[in-house]
Amino acid sequence: MKSKMVSAVSLMIVGLALSACVVAGPGPVGRCGGAGWVPAHYGPEGAWHPGHCR
């Protein structure tokens, strides 16, 4: 009985850990007007740029 409880709790912890994945979407709809959405990227100098309208 105890091993089943430990297995169930372990499975729930793994399930919660895996459900925290973040999937990048196409960007905010309607905030860019006629411009396009540029996802987050590293620039030519190596600096990080968060997603933005262009």
CHARMM internal coordinates of N, CA and C (Angstrom, degrees):
IC EDIT
DIST 1 N 1 CA 1.4583
DIST 1 CA 1 C 1.5267
ANGL 1 N 1 CA 1 C 110.64
DIST 1 C 2 N 1.3528
ANGL 1 CA 1 C 2 N 115.99
DIHE 1 N 1 CA 1 C 2 N -42.25
DIST 2 N 2 CA 1.4656
ANGL 1 C 2 N 2 CA 119.26
DIHE 1 CA 1 C 2 N 2 CA -178.19
DIST 2 CA 2 C 1.5237
ANGL 2 N 2 CA 2 C 110.97
DIHE 1 C 2 N 2 CA 2 C -66.19
DIST 2 C 3 N 1.3212
ANGL 2 CA 2 C 3 N 117.57
DIHE 2 N 2 CA 2 C 3 N -38.58
DIST 3 N 3 CA 1.4638
ANGL 2 C 3 N 3 CA 120.09
DIHE 2 CA 2 C 3 N 3 CA -179.28
DIST 3 CA 3 C 1.5335
ANGL 3 N 3 CA 3 C 111.09
DIHE 2 C 3 N 3 CA 3 C -67.17
DIST 3 C 4 N 1.3435
ANGL 3 CA 3 C 4 N 117.33
DIHE 3 N 3 CA 3 C 4 N -34.12
DIST 4 N 4 CA 1.4668
ANGL 3 C 4 N 4 CA 120.03
DIHE 3 CA 3 C 4 N 4 CA 176.60
DIST 4 CA 4 C 1.5250
ANGL 4 N 4 CA 4 C 110.63
DIHE 3 C 4 N 4 CA 4 C -66.49
DIST 4 C 5 N 1.3472
ANGL 4 CA 4 C 5 N 116.46
DIHE 4 N 4 CA 4 C 5 N -37.96
DIST 5 N 5 CA 1.4515
ANGL 4 C 5 N 5 CA 120.48
DIHE 4 CA 4 C 5 N 5 CA 179.15
DIST 5 CA 5 C 1.5321
ANGL 5 N 5 CA 5 C 110.39
DIHE 4 C 5 N 5 CA 5 C -66.83
DIST 5 C 6 N 1.3306
ANGL 5 CA 5 C 6 N 116.40
DIHE 5 N 5 CA 5 C 6 N -42.41
DIST 6 N 6 CA 1.4639
ANGL 5 C 6 N 6 CA 120.76
DIHE 5 CA 5 C 6 N 6 CA 178.52
DIST 6 CA 6 C 1.5250
ANGL 6 N 6 CA 6 C 110.09
DIHE 5 C 6 N 6 CA 6 C -63.81
DIST 6 C 7 N 1.3193
ANGL 6 CA 6 C 7 N 116.89
DIHE 6 N 6 CA 6 C 7 N -41.54
DIST 7 N 7 CA 1.4642
ANGL 6 C 7 N 7 CA 120.77
DIHE 6 CA 6 C 7 N 7 CA 178.30
DIST 7 CA 7 C 1.5203
ANGL 7 N 7 CA 7 C 111.34
DIHE 6 C 7 N 7 CA 7 C -63.53
DIST 7 C 8 N 1.3224
ANGL 7 CA 7 C 8 N 116.87
DIHE 7 N 7 CA 7 C 8 N -42.65
DIST 8 N 8 CA 1.4637
ANGL 7 C 8 N 8 CA 120.52
DIHE 7 CA 7 C 8 N 8 CA -179.80
DIST 8 CA 8 C 1.5243
ANGL 8 N 8 CA 8 C 111.08
DIHE 7 C 8 N 8 CA 8 C -64.72
DIST 8 C 9 N 1.3161
ANGL 8 CA 8 C 9 N 117.26
DIHE 8 N 8 CA 8 C 9 N -43.55
DIST 9 N 9 CA 1.4657
ANGL 8 C 9 N 9 CA 120.92
DIHE 8 CA 8 C 9 N 9 CA 179.65
DIST 9 CA 9 C 1.5253
ANGL 9 N 9 CA 9 C 110.06
DIHE 8 C 9 N 9 CA 9 C -65.78
DIST 9 C 10 N 1.3266
ANGL 9 CA 9 C 10 N 116.92
DIHE 9 N 9 CA 9 C 10 N -41.44
DIST 10 N 10 CA 1.4634
ANGL 9 C 10 N 10 CA 120.61
DIHE 9 CA 9 C 10 N 10 CA 178.11
DIST 10 CA 10 C 1.5240
ANGL 10 N 10 CA 10 C 110.91
DIHE 9 C 10 N 10 CA 10 C -61.76
DIST 10 C 11 N 1.3088
ANGL 10 CA 10 C 11 N 116.62
DIHE 10 N 10 CA 10 C 11 N -42.26
DIST 11 N 11 CA 1.4588
ANGL 10 C 11 N 11 CA 120.98
DIHE 10 CA 10 C 11 N 11 CA 178.88
DIST 11 CA 11 C 1.5237
ANGL 11 N 11 CA 11 C 111.10
DIHE 10 C 11 N 11 CA 11 C -63.72
DIST 11 C 12 N 1.3169
ANGL 11 CA 11 C 12 N 117.45
DIHE 11 N 11 CA 11 C 12 N -40.09
DIST 12 N 12 CA 1.4676
ANGL 11 C 12 N 12 CA 120.64
DIHE 11 CA 11 C 12 N 12 CA 178.07
DIST 12 CA 12 C 1.5230
ANGL 12 N 12 CA 12 C 111.08
DIHE 11 C 12 N 12 CA 12 C -65.45
DIST 12 C 13 N 1.3190
ANGL 12 CA 12 C 13 N 117.79
DIHE 12 N 12 CA 12 C 13 N -40.09
DIST 13 N 13 CA 1.4667
ANGL 12 C 13 N 13 CA 120.78
DIHE 12 CA 12 C 13 N 13 CA 179.34
DIST 13 CA 13 C 1.5243
ANGL 13 N 13 CA 13 C 110.47
DIHE 12 C 13 N 13 CA 13 C -64.55
DIST 13 C 14 N 1.3296
ANGL 13 CA 13 C 14 N 116.51
DIHE 13 N 13 CA 13 C 14 N -44.49
DIST 14 N 14 CA 1.4640
ANGL 13 C 14 N 14 CA 119.99
DIHE 13 CA 13 C 14 N 14 CA 178.34
DIST 14 CA 14 C 1.5273
ANGL 14 N 14 CA 14 C 109.93
DIHE 13 C 14 N 14 CA 14 C -63.48
DIST 14 C 15 N 1.3161
ANGL 14 CA 14 C 15 N 117.57
DIHE 14 N 14 CA 14 C 15 N -41.54
DIST 15 N 15 CA 1.4654
ANGL 14 C 15 N 15 CA 120.94
DIHE 14 CA 14 C 15 N 15 CA 178.35
DIST 15 CA 15 C 1.5144
ANGL 15 N 15 CA 15 C 112.54
DIHE 14 C 15 N 15 CA 15 C -61.39
DIST 15 C 16 N 1.3261
ANGL 15 CA 15 C 16 N 116.63
DIHE 15 N 15 CA 15 C 16 N -41.94
DIST 16 N 16 CA 1.4659
ANGL 15 C 16 N 16 CA 119.41
DIHE 15 CA 15 C 16 N 16 CA 177.66
DIST 16 CA 16 C 1.5216
ANGL 16 N 16 CA 16 C 111.69
DIHE 15 C 16 N 16 CA 16 C -66.87
DIST 16 C 17 N 1.3257
ANGL 16 CA 16 C 17 N 116.49
DIHE 16 N 16 CA 16 C 17 N -39.27
DIST 17 N 17 CA 1.4657
ANGL 16 C 17 N 17 CA 119.87
DIHE 16 CA 16 C 17 N 17 CA 179.68
DIST 17 CA 17 C 1.5274
ANGL 17 N 17 CA 17 C 110.97
DIHE 16 C 17 N 17 CA 17 C -64.19
DIST 17 C 18 N 1.3236
ANGL 17 CA 17 C 18 N 117.24
DIHE 17 N 17 CA 17 C 18 N -41.08
DIST 18 N 18 CA 1.4631
ANGL 17 C 18 N 18 CA 120.64
DIHE 17 CA 17 C 18 N 18 CA -179.13
DIST 18 CA 18 C 1.5226
ANGL 18 N 18 CA 18 C 112.46
DIHE 17 C 18 N 18 CA 18 C -74.93
DIST 18 C 19 N 1.3183
ANGL 18 CA 18 C 19 N 118.20
DIHE 18 N 18 CA 18 C 19 N -22.73
DIST 19 N 19 CA 1.4645
ANGL 18 C 19 N 19 CA 119.99
DIHE 18 CA 18 C 19 N 19 CA -179.04
DIST 19 CA 19 C 1.5191
ANGL 19 N 19 CA 19 C 112.18
DIHE 18 C 19 N 19 CA 19 C -79.39
DIST 19 C 20 N 1.3229
ANGL 19 CA 19 C 20 N 117.89
DIHE 19 N 19 CA 19 C 20 N -5.55
DIST 20 N 20 CA 1.4631
ANGL 19 C 20 N 20 CA 121.26
DIHE 19 CA 19 C 20 N 20 CA -179.02
DIST 20 CA 20 C 1.5230
ANGL 20 N 20 CA 20 C 111.60
DIHE 19 C 20 N 20 CA 20 C -88.34
DIST 20 C 21 N 1.3233
ANGL 20 CA 20 C 21 N 118.16
DIHE 20 N 20 CA 20 C 21 N 13.26
DIST 21 N 21 CA 1.4628
ANGL 20 C 21 N 21 CA 120.81
DIHE 20 CA 20 C 21 N 21 CA 179.45
DIST 21 CA 21 C 1.5240
ANGL 21 N 21 CA 21 C 109.92
DIHE 20 C 21 N 21 CA 21 C -66.66
DIST 21 C 22 N 1.3177
ANGL 21 CA 21 C 22 N 116.29
DIHE 21 N 21 CA 21 C 22 N 145.05
DIST 22 N 22 CA 1.4571
ANGL 21 C 22 N 22 CA 121.89
DIHE 21 CA 21 C 22 N 22 CA 178.30
DIST 22 CA 22 C 1.5142
ANGL 22 N 22 CA 22 C 107.73
DIHE 21 C 22 N 22 CA 22 C -111.81
DIST 22 C 23 N 1.3141
ANGL 22 CA 22 C 23 N 116.13
DIHE 22 N 22 CA 22 C 23 N 125.71
DIST 23 N 23 CA 1.4556
ANGL 22 C 23 N 23 CA 120.98
DIHE 22 CA 22 C 23 N 23 CA 179.16
DIST 23 CA 23 C 1.5166
ANGL 23 N 23 CA 23 C 108.01
DIHE 22 C 23 N 23 CA 23 C -109.42
DIST 23 C 24 N 1.3192
ANGL 23 CA 23 C 24 N 116.81
DIHE 23 N 23 CA 23 C 24 N 125.42
DIST 24 N 24 CA 1.4664
ANGL 23 C 24 N 24 CA 121.06
DIHE 23 CA 23 C 24 N 24 CA -179.58
DIST 24 CA 24 C 1.5187
ANGL 24 N 24 CA 24 C 109.92
DIHE 23 C 24 N 24 CA 24 C -72.81
DIST 24 C 25 N 1.3038
ANGL 24 CA 24 C 25 N 115.72
DIHE 24 N 24 CA 24 C 25 N 130.10
DIST 25 N 25 CA 1.4527
ANGL 24 C 25 N 25 CA 121.42
DIHE 24 CA 24 C 25 N 25 CA 178.12
DIST 25 CA 25 C 1.5157
ANGL 25 N 25 CA 25 C 110.68
DIHE 24 C 25 N 25 CA 25 C -96.16
DIST 25 C 26 N 1.3196
ANGL 25 CA 25 C 26 N 117.50
DIHE 25 N 25 CA 25 C 26 N -174.72
DIST 26 N 26 CA 1.4562
ANGL 25 C 26 N 26 CA 120.72
DIHE 25 CA 25 C 26 N 26 CA -177.85
DIST 26 CA 26 C 1.5249
ANGL 26 N 26 CA 26 C 113.84
DIHE 25 C 26 N 26 CA 26 C -75.39
DIST 26 C 27 N 1.3021
ANGL 26 CA 26 C 27 N 117.92
DIHE 26 N 26 CA 26 C 27 N -5.34
DIST 27 N 27 CA 1.4718
ANGL 26 C 27 N 27 CA 120.46
DIHE 26 CA 26 C 27 N 27 CA -179.63
DIST 27 CA 27 C 1.5086
ANGL 27 N 27 CA 27 C 110.90
DIHE 26 C 27 N 27 CA 27 C 112.59
DIST 27 C 28 N 1.3185
ANGL 27 CA 27 C 28 N 116.22
DIHE 27 N 27 CA 27 C 28 N 173.29
DIST 28 N 28 CA 1.4636
ANGL 27 C 28 N 28 CA 120.10
DIHE 27 CA 27 C 28 N 28 CA -178.52
DIST 28 CA 28 C 1.5286
ANGL 28 N 28 CA 28 C 111.12
DIHE 27 C 28 N 28 CA 28 C -69.93
DIST 28 C 29 N 1.2890
ANGL 28 CA 28 C 29 N 115.67
DIHE 28 N 28 CA 28 C 29 N 130.28
DIST 29 N 29 CA 1.4604
ANGL 28 C 29 N 29 CA 120.72
DIHE 28 CA 28 C 29 N 29 CA -178.88
DIST 29 CA 29 C 1.5251
ANGL 29 N 29 CA 29 C 108.77
DIHE 28 C 29 N 29 CA 29 C -83.57
DIST 29 C 30 N 1.3165
ANGL 29 CA 29 C 30 N 116.87
DIHE 29 N 29 CA 29 C 30 N 130.48
DIST 30 N 30 CA 1.4459
ANGL 29 C 30 N 30 CA 121.38
DIHE 29 CA 29 C 30 N 30 CA 175.09
DIST 30 CA 30 C 1.5240
ANGL 30 N 30 CA 30 C 115.13
DIHE 29 C 30 N 30 CA 30 C 86.63
DIST 30 C 31 N 1.3035
ANGL 30 CA 30 C 31 N 119.34
DIHE 30 N 30 CA 30 C 31 N -11.67
DIST 31 N 31 CA 1.4600
ANGL 30 C 31 N 31 CA 120.37
DIHE 30 CA 30 C 31 N 31 CA -179.15
DIST 31 CA 31 C 1.5173
ANGL 31 N 31 CA 31 C 112.19
DIHE 30 C 31 N 31 CA 31 C -82.34
DIST 31 C 32 N 1.3244
ANGL 31 CA 31 C 32 N 117.90
DIHE 31 N 31 CA 31 C 32 N -18.09
DIST 32 N 32 CA 1.4559
ANGL 31 C 32 N 32 CA 120.74
DIHE 31 CA 31 C 32 N 32 CA -175.95
DIST 32 CA 32 C 1.5227
ANGL 32 N 32 CA 32 C 112.72
DIHE 31 C 32 N 32 CA 32 C -95.04
DIST 32 C 33 N 1.3041
ANGL 32 CA 32 C 33 N 118.27
DIHE 32 N 32 CA 32 C 33 N -6.66
DIST 33 N 33 CA 1.4623
ANGL 32 C 33 N 33 CA 119.80
DIHE 32 CA 32 C 33 N 33 CA -177.00
DIST 33 CA 33 C 1.5142
ANGL 33 N 33 CA 33 C 109.91
DIHE 32 C 33 N 33 CA 33 C 63.91
DIST 33 C 34 N 1.3297
ANGL 33 CA 33 C 34 N 117.43
DIHE 33 N 33 CA 33 C 34 N -122.69
DIST 34 N 34 CA 1.4588
ANGL 33 C 34 N 34 CA 122.04
DIHE 33 CA 33 C 34 N 34 CA 178.45
DIST 34 CA 34 C 1.5175
ANGL 34 N 34 CA 34 C 113.12
DIHE 33 C 34 N 34 CA 34 C -89.09
DIST 34 C 35 N 1.3272
ANGL 34 CA 34 C 35 N 116.99
DIHE 34 N 34 CA 34 C 35 N -5.08
DIST 35 N 35 CA 1.4678
ANGL 34 C 35 N 35 CA 120.79
DIHE 34 CA 34 C 35 N 35 CA -178.11
DIST 35 CA 35 C 1.5203
ANGL 35 N 35 CA 35 C 110.62
DIHE 34 C 35 N 35 CA 35 C -80.83
DIST 35 C 36 N 1.3128
ANGL 35 CA 35 C 36 N 116.22
DIHE 35 N 35 CA 35 C 36 N 169.46
DIST 36 N 36 CA 1.4605
ANGL 35 C 36 N 36 CA 121.37
DIHE 35 CA 35 C 36 N 36 CA 178.53
DIST 36 CA 36 C 1.5181
ANGL 36 N 36 CA 36 C 110.97
DIHE 35 C 36 N 36 CA 36 C -101.59
DIST 36 C 37 N 1.3228
ANGL 36 CA 36 C 37 N 116.11
DIHE 36 N 36 CA 36 C 37 N 156.54
DIST 37 N 37 CA 1.4619
ANGL 36 C 37 N 37 CA 122.11
DIHE 36 CA 36 C 37 N 37 CA 179.06
DIST 37 CA 37 C 1.5264
ANGL 37 N 37 CA 37 C 109.08
DIHE 36 C 37 N 37 CA 37 C -90.32
DIST 37 C 38 N 1.3270
ANGL 37 CA 37 C 38 N 116.29
DIHE 37 N 37 CA 37 C 38 N 128.76
DIST 38 N 38 CA 1.4622
ANGL 37 C 38 N 38 CA 122.52
DIHE 37 CA 37 C 38 N 38 CA 176.65
DIST 38 CA 38 C 1.5202
ANGL 38 N 38 CA 38 C 107.02
DIHE 37 C 38 N 38 CA 38 C -106.46
DIST 38 C 39 N 1.3349
ANGL 38 CA 38 C 39 N 119.03
DIHE 38 N 38 CA 38 C 39 N 118.25
DIST 39 N 39 CA 1.4627
ANGL 38 C 39 N 39 CA 120.07
DIHE 38 CA 38 C 39 N 39 CA -179.92
DIST 39 CA 39 C 1.5360
ANGL 39 N 39 CA 39 C 110.82
DIHE 38 C 39 N 39 CA 39 C -67.27
DIST 39 C 40 N 1.3237
ANGL 39 CA 39 C 40 N 115.92
DIHE 39 N 39 CA 39 C 40 N 165.41
DIST 40 N 40 CA 1.4602
ANGL 39 C 40 N 40 CA 121.37
DIHE 39 CA 39 C 40 N 40 CA 179.23
DIST 40 CA 40 C 1.5271
ANGL 40 N 40 CA 40 C 109.98
DIHE 39 C 40 N 40 CA 40 C -58.29
DIST 40 C 41 N 1.3383
ANGL 40 CA 40 C 41 N 115.31
DIHE 40 N 40 CA 40 C 41 N 143.16
DIST 41 N 41 CA 1.4613
ANGL 40 C 41 N 41 CA 119.52
DIHE 40 CA 40 C 41 N 41 CA -176.47
DIST 41 CA 41 C 1.5287
ANGL 41 N 41 CA 41 C 110.08
DIHE 40 C 41 N 41 CA 41 C -160.74
DIST 41 C 42 N 1.3173
ANGL 41 CA 41 C 42 N 115.34
DIHE 41 N 41 CA 41 C 42 N 167.01
DIST 42 N 42 CA 1.4640
ANGL 41 C 42 N 42 CA 121.70
DIHE 41 CA 41 C 42 N 42 CA 171.87
DIST 42 CA 42 C 1.5282
ANGL 42 N 42 CA 42 C 107.62
DIHE 41 C 42 N 42 CA 42 C -92.40
DIST 42 C 43 N 1.3171
ANGL 42 CA 42 C 43 N 117.16
DIHE 42 N 42 CA 42 C 43 N 134.14
DIST 43 N 43 CA 1.4548
ANGL 42 C 43 N 43 CA 121.85
DIHE 42 CA 42 C 43 N 43 CA 178.44
DIST 43 CA 43 C 1.5195
ANGL 43 N 43 CA 43 C 111.76
DIHE 42 C 43 N 43 CA 43 C -77.99
DIST 43 C 44 N 1.3429
ANGL 43 CA 43 C 44 N 116.04
DIHE 43 N 43 CA 43 C 44 N 177.31
DIST 44 N 44 CA 1.4630
ANGL 43 C 44 N 44 CA 120.01
DIHE 43 CA 43 C 44 N 44 CA -177.88
DIST 44 CA 44 C 1.5330
ANGL 44 N 44 CA 44 C 113.28
DIHE 43 C 44 N 44 CA 44 C -63.66
DIST 44 C 45 N 1.3135
ANGL 44 CA 44 C 45 N 117.78
DIHE 44 N 44 CA 44 C 45 N -25.21
DIST 45 N 45 CA 1.4637
ANGL 44 C 45 N 45 CA 121.33
DIHE 44 CA 44 C 45 N 45 CA 178.39
DIST 45 CA 45 C 1.5262
ANGL 45 N 45 CA 45 C 111.90
DIHE 44 C 45 N 45 CA 45 C -89.50
DIST 45 C 46 N 1.3278
ANGL 45 CA 45 C 46 N 117.66
DIHE 45 N 45 CA 45 C 46 N -1.71
DIST 46 N 46 CA 1.4632
ANGL 45 C 46 N 46 CA 121.58
DIHE 45 CA 45 C 46 N 46 CA 178.86
DIST 46 CA 46 C 1.5175
ANGL 46 N 46 CA 46 C 114.80
DIHE 45 C 46 N 46 CA 46 C 95.52
DIST 46 C 47 N 1.3292
ANGL 46 CA 46 C 47 N 117.96
DIHE 46 N 46 CA 46 C 47 N 0.95
DIST 47 N 47 CA 1.4689
ANGL 46 C 47 N 47 CA 121.32
DIHE 46 CA 46 C 47 N 47 CA 179.55
DIST 47 CA 47 C 1.5238
ANGL 47 N 47 CA 47 C 109.94
DIHE 46 C 47 N 47 CA 47 C -79.85
DIST 47 C 48 N 1.3428
ANGL 47 CA 47 C 48 N 116.45
DIHE 47 N 47 CA 47 C 48 N 144.91
DIST 48 N 48 CA 1.4608
ANGL 47 C 48 N 48 CA 122.19
DIHE 47 CA 47 C 48 N 48 CA 179.44
DIST 48 CA 48 C 1.5177
ANGL 48 N 48 CA 48 C 109.87
DIHE 47 C 48 N 48 CA 48 C -82.40
DIST 48 C 49 N 1.3180
ANGL 48 CA 48 C 49 N 117.62
DIHE 48 N 48 CA 48 C 49 N 131.19
DIST 49 N 49 CA 1.4605
ANGL 48 C 49 N 49 CA 123.36
DIHE 48 CA 48 C 49 N 49 CA 177.18
DIST 49 CA 49 C 1.5109
ANGL 49 N 49 CA 49 C 108.12
DIHE 48 C 49 N 49 CA 49 C -119.05
DIST 49 C 50 N 1.3489
ANGL 49 CA 49 C 50 N 119.26
DIHE 49 N 49 CA 49 C 50 N 118.49
DIST 50 N 50 CA 1.4682
ANGL 49 C 50 N 50 CA 120.09
DIHE 49 CA 49 C 50 N 50 CA 176.08
DIST 50 CA 50 C 1.5333
ANGL 50 N 50 CA 50 C 109.95
DIHE 49 C 50 N 50 CA 50 C -66.64
DIST 50 C 51 N 1.3179
ANGL 50 CA 50 C 51 N 115.65
DIHE 50 N 50 CA 50 C 51 N 165.62
DIST 51 N 51 CA 1.4605
ANGL 50 C 51 N 51 CA 120.06
DIHE 50 CA 50 C 51 N 51 CA 179.77
DIST 51 CA 51 C 1.5126
ANGL 51 N 51 CA 51 C 111.41
DIHE 50 C 51 N 51 CA 51 C -57.28
DIST 51 C 52 N 1.3419
ANGL 51 CA 51 C 52 N 115.90
DIHE 51 N 51 CA 51 C 52 N 144.49
DIST 52 N 52 CA 1.4687
ANGL 51 C 52 N 52 CA 120.47
DIHE 51 CA 51 C 52 N 52 CA -177.38
DIST 52 CA 52 C 1.5115
ANGL 52 N 52 CA 52 C 110.62
DIHE 51 C 52 N 52 CA 52 C -157.39
DIST 52 C 53 N 1.3305
ANGL 52 CA 52 C 53 N 115.38
DIHE 52 N 52 CA 52 C 53 N 166.77
DIST 53 N 53 CA 1.4717
ANGL 52 C 53 N 53 CA 121.60
DIHE 52 CA 52 C 53 N 53 CA 176.35
DIST 53 CA 53 C 1.5173
ANGL 53 N 53 CA 53 C 108.70
DIHE 52 C 53 N 53 CA 53 C -84.07
DIST 53 C 54 N 1.3167
ANGL 53 CA 53 C 54 N 115.20
DIHE 53 N 53 CA 53 C 54 N 146.83
DIST 54 N 54 CA 1.4653
ANGL 53 C 54 N 54 CA 118.89
DIHE 53 CA 53 C 54 N 54 CA 174.25
DIST 54 CA 54 C 1.5125
ANGL 54 N 54 CA 54 C 108.17
DIHE 53 C 54 N 54 CA 54 C -141.97
END
COOR INIT
IC SEED 1 N 1 CA 1 C
IC BUILD
